[in-house]
Amino acid sequence: MFIDEAELSIKAGDGGAGAVSWRREKYVDRGGPDGGDGGKGGDVIFVADRGESTLLKFRFKREFEAQRGGYGMGSNCHGKDGEDLVLPVPPGTLIKDSGTGETVADLVEDGQKFIAAKGGIGGKGNAFFKSSTMQAPKFAQPGMPGDGRKLHLELRLLADVGIIGLPNAGKSTLISRLTAAKPKIADYPFTTLSPKIGVVQADNDSFVMADMPGLIEGAHGGKGLGIRFLKHIERTAVLCHLIDVSDPDPERVLRDFTVIENELASFDPGLLERRMFVLLTKIDSLHDRAPLEPLKRMFEEKGFTVLAISSVAGEGMEPLVRQVHAAVKAARVERHRAAAEEEGKNGIAG
């Protein structure tokens, strides 16, 4: 089951209390204070783990608490630090504060960590407070409480290419043709109830493609599968918009295209700035392909790269992979350049 959102409460471990203790040895008169400090409470740490693919485990357990620190003991023995609680999440997980909605972490890289709640500091034992004016302190500090907070987790798929289009446009068939992904395929709306990802091999390189569930008019407001899956498009650098041309009526084709374009704009206008390919699909069903030419010109005049394909027959797959791969590589170069510039600015500022 694909779960991409979760609400949970976390609590770091409390610090252990310091000890009130006195040195007790034979032949030692009036032994001084020897109470040790309490141990630090464990932190709550999220870590991106590519072995994870869903937030399903947070559906059944929503409260997590790290281990508290151990109590201080006599003979100046410090309490044991509490163990950190490490919570693995899939790469691509956004962590937000439930109260403010602020994004506090975006775990993209495998192994990336975020300390979401810090454990409390252990209290000082009475040995700490001994001084020339206080030879026998009879008190110690309690441990400090660990941080606690409520968090909202959102998984947003990490993919280079997002496949979008109305239900039945052929998205699942395309990703099954180009990758090793095996999505359920049938001729009815919303066959795909969760995003599917696959790796496309291109020359000596590869890129990740995600099949987004079918969008419908009103999706940005929650209609159909709604924004539950629109958010997964946000990380993609390239979009492939599939349009079924088994009925090549220009008005119907343009209407279908406009529905998806409006939903993208309503959800996030920046999505329309992504490099987009318009893929005219199911051309194997056409006995006469002459109507394809005016359809191509219509979208080319809008500035789109247009390809006619048949995922079932495998027609047009080679130029599709070649051109999409080139767009992905260009997007990677631009992303690295922007990251280097940002790093340079931060370095100068520091």
C-alpha positions in Angstrom: 0.0 0.0 0.0 1.4 3.4 -1.0 1.0 5.9 1.8 2.6 9.3 1.2 1.4 11.4 4.2 1.5 10.8 7.9 0.9 12.7 11.1 2.9 11.8 14.2 4.0 12.9 17.6 7.6 12.6 18.7 9.3 13.0 22.1 13.0 13.0 22.7 14.2 11.4 25.9 14.3 13.3 29.2 17.7 13.8 30.8 18.4 11.6 33.8 18.5 13.1 37.3 21.8 13.7 39.1 22.5 11.7 42.2 22.8 12.8 45.8 25.4 10.5 47.2 28.2 10.5 49.8 31.6 8.9 49.8 31.5 6.0 52.2 34.8 4.2 52.8 36.4 2.6 55.8 38.8 4.9 57.8 37.5 7.9 55.8 35.8 10.3 58.1 33.1 12.6 56.7 33.4 11.4 53.1 32.4 14.2 50.7 29.7 14.3 48.0 30.2 11.8 45.1 26.9 11.9 43.3 27.3 11.6 39.5 25.5 13.4 36.7 22.4 12.0 34.9 22.7 10.9 31.3 21.5 12.8 28.3 18.1 11.8 26.8 18.1 10.2 23.3 17.4 12.3 20.2 14.7 11.6 17.6 16.4 11.4 14.2 14.9 11.0 10.8 17.1 9.5 8.1 16.5 9.1 4.4 16.8 5.4 3.5 16.5 4.3 -0.1 15.3 0.9 1.2 12.0 2.7 2.2 9.4 3.5 -0.3 6.3 4.5 1.7 5.2 6.0 4.9 3.0 3.1 5.7 4.5 2.2 9.0 3.5 5.6 10.4 -0.2 4.8 9.7 -0.4 2.3 12.5 2.0 3.8 15.0 1.9 7.6 15.4 3.7 8.3 18.7 7.4 7.8 19.1 9.6 8.5 22.1 13.4 8.1 22.5 15.0 6.6 25.6 15.5 8.7 28.6 18.9 9.2 30.2 20.0 7.1 33.1 20.1 8.3 36.7 23.4 9.5 38.2 25.0 7.2 40.8 27.4 7.3 43.7 31.2 7.2 43.3 30.8 9.9 40.7 29.3 7.5 38.2 27.4 9.3 35.4 24.1 7.9 34.2 24.1 6.2 30.8 22.9 8.4 27.8 19.6 7.4 26.3 19.7 5.7 22.9 18.7 7.9 19.9 15.5 6.9 18.2 16.2 6.7 14.4 13.2 6.7 12.1 14.0 5.7 8.5 11.9 7.4 5.8 12.0 7.3 2.0 14.2 9.8 0.2 12.0 12.7 -0.9 10.2 13.0 2.4 9.3 16.5 3.5 8.9 17.1 7.3 6.7 19.9 8.4 5.7 21.3 11.8 2.0 20.5 12.2 1.3 23.7 14.1 2.8 26.2 11.7 3.0 24.2 8.5 6.7 25.2 8.1 8.9 22.8 6.3 11.7 21.9 8.8 13.5 19.3 6.7 13.6 18.0 3.1 15.3 14.6 3.1 16.4 14.1 -0.5 19.7 12.2 -0.5 20.1 8.7 0.8 21.6 8.8 4.3 20.6 12.5 4.9 19.7 13.0 8.5 17.5 15.4 10.5 17.5 15.7 14.3 13.8 16.5 14.9 13.9 16.5 18.7 16.8 16.8 21.0 17.1 14.9 24.2 17.2 16.6 27.5 20.5 17.3 29.3 21.2 15.2 32.4 21.0 16.9 35.8 24.2 17.5 37.8 24.9 15.3 40.8 25.7 16.8 44.2 29.5 16.4 43.6 29.3 19.1 41.0 28.1 21.7 43.5 30.9 21.1 46.1 32.8 24.3 46.7 34.9 26.0 49.4 31.8 27.5 50.9 29.6 24.4 50.3 31.4 21.3 51.4 28.3 19.0 51.7 25.6 19.9 49.1 22.5 17.9 49.8 20.8 18.4 46.5 21.2 17.5 42.8 19.6 18.7 39.6 16.7 16.9 37.9 17.2 16.1 34.2 15.9 18.5 31.6 12.9 17.4 29.6 13.4 16.3 26.0 11.9 18.2 23.1 8.4 17.2 21.9 6.5 18.2 18.8 3.9 17.1 16.3 5.0 16.6 12.7 3.4 16.2 9.3 5.3 14.0 6.8 4.8 14.2 3.1 6.5 11.9 0.6 7.1 13.5 -2.8 8.6 11.1 -5.4 12.1 11.8 -6.7 11.8 11.4 -10.4 13.4 13.2 -13.4 10.3 12.8 -15.6 6.6 12.9 -14.7 4.0 11.3 -17.0 0.8 13.2 -16.9 -2.6 13.1 -18.7 -6.2 12.3 -18.3 -7.3 8.8 -17.2 -6.9 6.2 -20.0 -4.3 8.4 -21.8 -1.9 5.4 -21.8 0.5 6.4 -19.0 0.8 3.0 -17.4 1.3 1.3 -20.8 4.2 3.8 -21.6 6.0 3.3 -18.3 5.7 -0.5 -18.6 7.2 -0.3 -22.1 10.1 1.9 -21.2 11.0 0.6 -17.7 10.8 -2.6 -15.6 7.8 -1.2 -13.7 4.7 -3.4 -13.8 1.7 -1.2 -13.2 -1.8 -2.5 -13.4 -3.2 -1.7 -16.9 -6.9 -1.7 -17.9 -9.3 0.3 -20.0 -11.1 2.2 -17.3 -10.3 5.4 -15.3 -8.1 5.5 -12.3 -6.5 2.1 -12.9 -3.4 3.7 -11.4 -4.3 4.5 -7.8 -0.7 5.3 -6.8 2.4 6.7 -8.6 4.6 4.1 -10.2 8.3 4.8 -10.9 10.8 3.1 -13.1 14.3 3.6 -14.5 14.8 4.2 -18.2 18.1 3.2 -19.7 19.5 5.7 -22.1 23.0 5.2 -23.7 25.3 4.7 -20.7 23.0 6.7 -18.5 19.6 6.4 -17.0 16.7 8.6 -15.7 13.8 8.0 -13.4 10.3 8.2 -14.8 7.1 8.4 -12.7 3.6 7.5 -13.8 1.2 10.0 -12.1 -2.4 8.9 -11.6 -4.9 10.3 -14.0 -5.9 13.9 -13.4 -9.3 15.3 -14.1 -10.9 18.7 -14.1 -11.0 20.0 -10.6 -8.1 17.9 -9.4 -6.2 20.9 -7.8 -9.2 21.3 -5.5 -9.3 17.6 -4.5 -11.6 16.2 -7.1 -10.9 12.6 -8.2 -7.5 11.7 -6.9 -6.8 15.4 -6.6 -3.8 17.0 -5.0 -2.9 13.7 -3.4 -0.8 13.0 -6.4 -0.4 16.5 -8.0 2.3 17.2 -5.4 4.5 14.4 -6.7 4.9 16.3 -10.0 6.7 19.2 -8.2 10.1 17.5 -8.0 10.2 16.5 -11.7 12.3 18.5 -14.2 10.6 17.3 -17.3 6.9 16.5 -18.0 5.5 14.2 -20.6 1.8 15.1 -21.3 0.0 12.1 -22.9 -3.0 12.8 -25.1 -5.1 10.0 -26.5 -5.6 10.6 -30.3 -7.5 7.4 -31.1 -10.2 10.1 -31.7 -8.2 12.7 -33.5 -10.8 15.5 -33.3 -8.7 18.7 -32.8 -11.3 20.4 -30.6 -11.5 17.3 -28.3 -7.7 16.9 -28.2 -7.2 20.6 -27.3 -9.9 20.4 -24.7 -8.2 17.4 -23.0 -4.8 19.2 -23.1 -6.3 22.4 -21.6 -7.9 20.5 -18.7 -4.5 19.2 -17.5 -2.7 22.5 -18.2 -5.3 24.4 -16.1 -5.0 21.9 -13.2 -1.2 22.3 -13.2 -1.5 26.1 -13.2 -4.1 26.1 -10.5 -1.9 23.8 -8.3 1.4 25.5 -9.0 1.9 28.0 -11.9 5.6 27.1 -11.9 4.9 23.7 -13.3 4.0 25.3 -16.6 7.6 26.5 -16.8 9.0 22.9 -16.9 10.2 21.4 -20.1 7.1 19.6 -21.5 6.7 17.0 -24.2 3.3 16.5 -25.8 2.9 12.8 -26.6 0.1 11.9 -29.0 -0.6 8.4 -28.0 -2.4 5.3 -29.3 -1.6 6.1 -32.9 -1.7 2.4 -33.6 -5.5 2.7 -33.5 -5.6 5.1 -36.4 -6.3 3.7 -39.9 -5.5 7.1 -41.4 -2.7 9.1 -39.8 -3.2 12.2 -41.8 -5.1 14.0 -38.9 -1.9 13.8 -36.8 -0.1 16.5 -38.8 -2.5 19.4 -37.9 -2.4 18.2 -34.3 1.4 18.3 -34.3 1.4 21.8 -35.8 -1.2 23.0 -33.3 1.1 22.1 -30.3 4.3 23.0 -32.0 2.9 26.5 -32.5 2.5 26.7 -28.7 6.2 25.9 -28.3 6.0 22.2 -27.4 8.0 19.3 -28.6 5.5 16.9 -30.1 6.0 13.2 -30.6 3.5 10.6 -31.9 3.8 7.2 -30.2 2.3 3.9 -29.7 3.3 2.2 -26.4 1.5 -1.0 -27.4 3.3 -1.3 -30.7 6.6 0.3 -29.5 6.4 2.9 -32.2 8.3 6.2 -31.5 10.0 4.9 -28.3 13.6 5.5 -29.5 13.2 9.2 -30.4 11.1 9.7 -27.2 13.8 8.3 -24.9 16.6 10.1 -26.8 14.9 13.5 -26.6 13.6 13.2 -23.0 17.1 12.0 -21.9 18.6 15.1 -23.5 16.1 17.3 -21.6 16.9 15.6 -18.3 20.6 16.0 -18.8 20.1 19.7 -19.5 18.0 20.1 -16.4 20.7 18.3 -14.3 23.3 20.7 -15.5 21.1 23.7 -14.7 20.4 22.3 -11.3 24.0 21.8 -10.5 24.9 25.2 -11.8 22.2 26.8 -9.6 23.4 24.8 -6.6 27.0 25.9 -7.1 26.0 29.6 -7.4 24.0 29.3 -4.2 26.9 27.6 -2.4 29.1 30.4 -3.7 26.8 33.1 -2.3 26.6 31.4 1.0 30.4 31.1 1.1 30.8 34.8 0.4 28.2 35.7 3.0 30.0 33.6 5.5 
